[in-house]
């Protein structure tokens, strides 16, 4: 199920939601090594790392649990 993506800023350590929504939807692919950040296949054909705080969607179909055994404290910066 595709998720709406809020505009966001993420510096690899912390992030925030900005006003509005990204011009694409996103489908979960897999978890990254960065806690709370997953890889999503987006409706514009791109694959992006998106922090889950920026994802909005059906709570009836939650994301799978993330494995924290290989966590990274600092991730890659990204934005919507």
Phi and psi restraints in degrees (value plus and minus 20) as a CYANA .aco file:
   2 UNK   PHI     -93.1   -53.1
   2 UNK   PSI     125.6   165.6
   3 UNK   PHI    -127.6   -87.6
   3 UNK   PSI     126.6   166.6
   4 UNK   PHI     -96.7   -56.7
   4 UNK   PSI     130.1   170.1
   5 UNK   PHI    -141.6  -101.6
   5 UNK   PSI      99.0   139.0
   6 UNK   PHI     -92.9   -52.9
   6 UNK   PSI     125.7   165.7
   7 UNK   PHI     -78.9   -38.9
   7 UNK   PSI     119.3   159.3
   8 UNK   PHI    -169.3  -129.3
   8 UNK   PSI     142.7   182.7
   9 UNK   PHI    -147.7  -107.7
   9 UNK   PSI     113.6   153.6
  10 UNK   PHI    -161.6  -121.6
  10 UNK   PSI     104.8   144.8
  11 UNK   PHI    -121.5   -81.5
  11 UNK   PSI      -7.3    32.7
  12 UNK   PHI      73.7   113.7
  12 UNK   PSI     -29.4    10.6
  13 UNK   PHI    -148.0  -108.0
  13 UNK   PSI     -62.3   -22.3
  14 UNK   PHI    -169.5  -129.5
  14 UNK   PSI     145.3   185.3
  15 UNK   PHI    -174.8  -134.8
  15 UNK   PSI    -199.7  -159.7
  16 UNK   PHI    -172.7  -132.7
  16 UNK   PSI     135.2   175.2
  17 UNK   PHI    -105.2   -65.2
  17 UNK   PSI     120.0   160.0
  18 UNK   PHI    -124.4   -84.4
  18 UNK   PSI     156.9   196.9
  19 UNK   PHI     -87.6   -47.6
  19 UNK   PSI     122.8   162.8
  20 UNK   PHI      64.6   104.6
  20 UNK   PSI    -193.5  -153.5
  21 UNK   PHI    -144.4  -104.4
  21 UNK   PSI     130.7   170.7
  22 UNK   PHI     -86.8   -46.8
  22 UNK   PSI     133.8   173.8
  23 UNK   PHI    -102.2   -62.2
  23 UNK   PSI      10.8    50.8
  24 UNK   PHI    -170.1  -130.1
  24 UNK   PSI     142.6   182.6
  25 UNK   PHI    -127.6   -87.6
  25 UNK   PSI     148.3   188.3
  26 UNK   PHI    -158.1  -118.1
  26 UNK   PSI     121.5   161.5
  27 UNK   PHI    -137.1   -97.1
  27 UNK   PSI     111.2   151.2
  28 UNK   PHI     -78.5   -38.5
  28 UNK   PSI     113.7   153.7
  29 UNK   PHI    -129.7   -89.7
  29 UNK   PSI     -77.4   -37.4
  30 UNK   PHI    -185.7  -145.7
  30 UNK   PSI     142.3   182.3
  31 UNK   PHI     -96.8   -56.8
  31 UNK   PSI     125.7   165.7
  32 UNK   PHI    -108.7   -68.7
  32 UNK   PSI    -198.7  -158.7
  33 UNK   PHI    -101.8   -61.8
  33 UNK   PSI     -26.8    13.2
  34 UNK   PHI    -110.0   -70.0
  34 UNK   PSI      98.9   138.9
  35 UNK   PHI     -75.2   -35.2
  35 UNK   PSI     109.1   149.1
  36 UNK   PHI      62.5   102.5
  36 UNK   PSI     -15.4    24.6
  37 UNK   PHI    -141.4  -101.4
  37 UNK   PSI     112.2   152.2
  38 UNK   PHI    -147.2  -107.2
  38 UNK   PSI     140.5   180.5
  39 UNK   PHI    -108.0   -68.0
  39 UNK   PSI     112.0   152.0
  40 UNK   PHI    -147.7  -107.7
  40 UNK   PSI     120.7   160.7
  41 UNK   PHI    -109.5   -69.5
  41 UNK   PSI     101.6   141.6
  42 UNK   PHI    -120.0   -80.0
  42 UNK   PSI     135.9   175.9
  43 UNK   PHI     -85.0   -45.0
  43 UNK   PSI     -35.9     4.1
  44 UNK   PHI    -108.6   -68.6
  44 UNK   PSI     -12.2    27.8
  45 UNK   PHI      71.4   111.4
  45 UNK   PSI     -26.0    14.0
  46 UNK   PHI    -112.7   -72.7
  46 UNK   PSI     133.9   173.9
  47 UNK   PHI    -125.3   -85.3
  47 UNK   PSI     110.2   150.2
  48 UNK   PHI    -152.6  -112.6
  48 UNK   PSI     132.1   172.1
  49 UNK   PHI    -110.1   -70.1
  49 UNK   PSI     101.2   141.2
  50 UNK   PHI    -149.2  -109.2
  50 UNK   PSI     107.7   147.7
  51 UNK   PHI     -89.4   -49.4
  51 UNK   PSI     122.0   162.0
  52 UNK   PHI     -88.1   -48.1
  52 UNK   PSI     -37.4     2.6
  53 UNK   PHI     -85.7   -45.7
  53 UNK   PSI     -38.7     1.3
  54 UNK   PHI    -114.1   -74.1
  54 UNK   PSI     -20.5    19.5
  55 UNK   PHI    -114.7   -74.7
  55 UNK   PSI     112.8   152.8
  56 UNK   PHI    -146.2  -106.2
  56 UNK   PSI     114.1   154.1
  57 UNK   PHI    -196.3  -156.3
  57 UNK   PSI    -186.3  -146.3
  58 UNK   PHI     -89.1   -49.1
  58 UNK   PSI      96.7   136.7
  59 UNK   PHI     -95.0   -55.0
  59 UNK   PSI     -28.6    11.4
  60 UNK   PHI     -90.9   -50.9
  60 UNK   PSI     -40.5    -0.5
  61 UNK   PHI    -145.5  -105.5
  61 UNK   PSI      53.9    93.9
  62 UNK   PHI     -90.1   -50.1
  62 UNK   PSI     142.2   182.2
  63 UNK   PHI     -87.2   -47.2
  63 UNK   PSI     131.2   171.2
  64 UNK   PHI     -87.0   -47.0
  64 UNK   PSI     137.7   177.7
  65 UNK   PHI     -80.1   -40.1
  65 UNK   PSI     126.2   166.2
  66 UNK   PHI    -114.8   -74.8
  66 UNK   PSI     118.7   158.7
  67 UNK   PHI    -106.4   -66.4
  67 UNK   PSI      95.8   135.8
  68 UNK   PHI    -111.9   -71.9
  68 UNK   PSI     -12.3    27.7
  69 UNK   PHI     -89.7   -49.7
  69 UNK   PSI     -40.6    -0.6
  70 UNK   PHI    -138.6   -98.6
  70 UNK   PSI      12.8    52.8
  71 UNK   PHI     -87.4   -47.4
  71 UNK   PSI     132.2   172.2
  72 UNK   PHI    -136.2   -96.2
  72 UNK   PSI     117.9   157.9
  73 UNK   PHI     -95.7   -55.7
  73 UNK   PSI     -57.4   -17.4
  74 UNK   PHI    -138.2   -98.2
  74 UNK   PSI     110.5   150.5
  75 UNK   PHI    -126.0   -86.0
  75 UNK   PSI    -189.8  -149.8
  76 UNK   PHI    -106.1   -66.1
  76 UNK   PSI     116.7   156.7
  77 UNK   PHI     -82.5   -42.5
  77 UNK   PSI     127.5   167.5
  78 UNK   PHI    -175.7  -135.7
  78 UNK   PSI     150.0   190.0
  79 UNK   PHI    -179.0  -139.0
  79 UNK   PSI     146.5   186.5
